């Protein structure tokens, strides 16, 4: 994997960088962003790491998770006090694991210079410098190669973040995007100090009782249409179980475990008649194409979109889009 020369020049030239990733951050977004910040700081750079949403509780084992800020005002004030900010605009933004300002909630801020490091299949126009590798199993893999190119030593903290990033987006090396190359990288990260048992335990075996009760409610909504599984989570479910949106991570994948299921969809209620739909698939079924038809995006086997509609109409629209894709 070749790192673009203009990205390397951008990183060498800048003194302070603003690293941002997408809302509802997952392990790849978090681990990649933290590792990049640590890498740049080892070169004497300053960094601010931003996410509109708080770091989910079950990702707080990641070393450096406290670096994240979700305050726009602190972002602006830090920018105004730094060399890269001019006239209220911000230089040296790096989008990690996403390629759209709307996905990070910063669409109203102005940026003088920007770069995108991402592996999503659905591209956007944003970014002066774009490094997008849809074939990469995880953005964490790209950050690994970037660090190699910059000559940065991978510390135990960095290794833990990058291994976690890769583990999440490969389903802990169970998904079809698991390659010999990514396994070699994982081995190198283990040699650098990442502990697979510790990471797996924190990712999969530290659930709260409330989160488990929410999962039971969601699974009880299961509908199967041929090889399509549909579940939903409502605002009432969150209230009844004392849980939040972050507790639903990985929920879309549970119904995909059924042998007969090729596509699973989780409808999460945002407000009345407004849903966020998370799609998962097996094999060669490209759910990113389905999400794109609703102005969403993602990967071949994991994608999502938002829709304003009552649940019945939203479900019918999805089934129609899947049927069209299969034709």
N, C-alpha and C positions, 0 to 999 in steps of 0.2 A: 504494500500500500504506500503510495507516494504522497507526501505532504506537499501542498502547493507552495511554491517559492514566495508568492506574495503574502501568504499567511505567515510564513517564518519571518519575513521582513517586517510585517506589521507587529509581530510580537517582540522582535528585537528592538524596534524603534520606540514603542510606547513605554511610558513610565508608570502609568496607572491604568488598570483595566476594570471594566464593569462587566461582570459575568452574570448572565441571567438565563434562567431555564423556565420551562412551561409550568402552567398552573397544574394543580394536583400532581406534584412531582413524584416520579417513581424512583426506583433504585438507580437506574441508569442515569437519569437527569441529575440526581443528587450526587452520586458517587463521581460522575464525570466532572461536574462543576467544582466539587471540592478538590479533586485531584489536580485539575487545571490551575486552581488558585494556589495550591501548595507548590506546584511546579513553577509558576511564574514568580512567586515570592522567593523561591530558591535562587532566582536570577536577579534578585534585588528589586523586583517590581512591587507595586502596591496593588491590591485588589479589593473590590467590593463584590460580594456574591449575593444575588437577589432572587427571591421567588415571591410571587404575590401571596401564595399560601404558606402556612407554617410547615415545618418539617414534621411529617407524621411520627407519632410516638415510636412505632416499631422500626424506624430508621435512625433513631437517635443513638444507636450503637456505632454509627459511622464516625470515625475520628474527624473532627473539624466541622461537624454539623451545625455547631453554634455560630459559624461564620455567616450563615444566611440571615439577611434582613428582609422584611416584607414591608418596610416603610418607605414610601415614595419620598417623603419629606427628608428623611435621612440620606437617601440617595442623592437628592438635589443639593442638600447642604454640603455633603461630602464632595460633590462635583464642583460646587462653587469655590471650595477651598483648595481645589487641586489644580495642577498645571493643565490637564487636558480640557477643562471646561472653559468655553468662551461664549460670552453673551447668552448665558443660560442654557447653552447646548452642551451635550456631553460627547467627548471623544472616546474611542476605543471600547465600544460595546462588543461583547462576544456573546452570541446566542448559542447555547449548548443544548443539544438534543431537541431542537426545534428550529424552525426557520421563518417564523411569523411573529411580528410584534404583538398582534392581537392575542396570540397564545400565551404571552407572558404578562399581558395587562399593562404594557407600556406604550400603547399606540399613540398616546397624546404627547409623549416626550420627543424631543428632537435630538438627533445624534449626528455628529459631524463625520465620524468614521465608524465602521462596523464590520464584523466578520461573523460568519455562520459556520458552526461545526455540528454536523447532523447526519443521521443515517435514515431518516424517514423517506419513504418512497414518493410522497406527495410534496412537491416543491412549491415555494413561493418566491416572489420577486425580491424580497428584502435582502440586503447585505451587499456591501461594497466588495467584500471577499467572500466567496462561497466555497466551502469544502463539504460536499455532500456525497456520501458513499452509501447508496441504498443496499448494496450487497453486504455491508458490514453488519455483523450480528448485533453490535451494540456500539453506541457512541464511545463507551469506555475503551473499546478496542482502538478507536481513532486517537483518543487522548494518549493511549499507550505508545502508539507509533510517533505521535507528535513529540512526546517526551524523549523518545529515543533519538529523534532528529535534532532536538535541542541539546542533547547531551546531558540530560538531567537524570540524576540517580533516583531510582524508585525506592523510596523508604517504605517501612512497614505500614505507616499510615496511608500513604498513597496506594500501596498494593492492596490494602483492605478495601479502600474505596473503589478501585478499578475492578477488583475481583467481584465485589458486590454488584457493580454496574453490569458486568458481563453475565453474572449468574442470573440476575433478574430477567434480562432480555433473551436469554437462551433457555429459560425455564430450568435453571441449574443443569444445563447441558442435556436437556431432554427434547428440545424443539428441533425442527428441521434445519434451522440456521446454525446448528452446532457443526463445526468443521474441524479438521485436524489443526488448522492454523489457530483457531480460537482456543483449542485445548493446549497447544504449545504455549500460548500467551498465559493461560491460566496457570500452567506449571511454573512459568517464570515468576508470576506474581506470588505463588506459594513459596517459592524459593526466596523471594524478597520479604516474606513475613506474613502474607495473608493466611489466615487459618480457616480452611473450608468448613470444619465442624462448627466453629464459633459463629461464622457468618450464616450458615444454614440454620442453626438453632435460633438466631435472632430474627431471621427472615420468616421462618415457618413455625416456630414452636414457642412463641411468646405472646399469644393472643390473650386479650382480656376476656372475661366471661361475657361481658356485654357484646363484644364483637362476635363471639360464637353464637349468641342468641340471635343476633341480627342475621347471620348466615342461615340459621334454621328457618327464620321467617322468609328469607329470600328464596331458599330452595323449595319451600312450600308453594311458591307461585309458579313453579315450573310448568311450561306448556311445551309440547313437542309437536312440530309440524314436519312430518317426514324425517329429514335429517337435520332439522333446525330446532335448536332449543332456545326458548325465550324465558327469561326471569325478569323480575322488577323489584326495585326497592323504593318505597314511598317515604314522604316526609313523616308520616305517622309512625312508620317503622323506626326511624331514627329517634323520634321522641319516646316511643315505648321502650326502647332498649338503651337510651342514653348514649347513643353513638353519633358519629359524624361521618362526613363524606369519606375521609381518609380511611375509615374502617372497611370500606368496600373494595379496597385494592385486592386484586387477584380473584374477586368474586366472579368475574365473567368467565374464568377458566374452569370453574367447578363443573358446570353442566357439559363442558366439552369432554369431560372424562368418560361420558357414556359412549360405548362402542359404536352405536349407530349414528352419533352426532358428528356432522361435518362443520357446522357453524353454530356458535352460541352467541346470544345477544343479551346484554343486561341493560334494562331501561331504568335509569336513576332519575327520580323526580327532583327537579330543581325548584319549581313552583307549579302552581296549577296550570295544566296543559302545556308544560315545558319540560322536556326530558333530555338528558345526556345519554346517548346510546353507545355502549362499548361492545365491540365485535371481536370475536376470536374464531379462528378456523384451523382446520387441519390440512396438511399437505399443500396442494397447489391452488387451493381456493383463495383468491385475492380479495380480502375484505376491504383493503384500501380503496379499491375501485368502487365498492358499494358506498363507503363513507364519502368519497369524492362526489358522488351523485347528490349528496345532501350537504355539500360544501364543507365536508370534514376531511379527514386524511389519516395517515398512519403508515403501517407496514402491511406486507402481504398477509400475515397471519394475525395481526393485531391492529385495530383501527377504531375510530370513533367519530361521532358527530353529534350535533344538537338539533332538536326539532321542536317546533311549537305546534302542538296538536294534543287532542285527548289521546289517551293510551290506545284505544281501539284503532283509531285512524293511523296513529304512528306505527303500530304493529303491522297493519295492512300495507302501509307504504314500504316498510322494510321487506316484507315478504314479496311484494311485487318487484322491488329492486333486485332481490336475490334471484328470483325466477328469471328476470331479464338477463342477469349476468350468466346464468347457467345455460341459456338458450344457445 
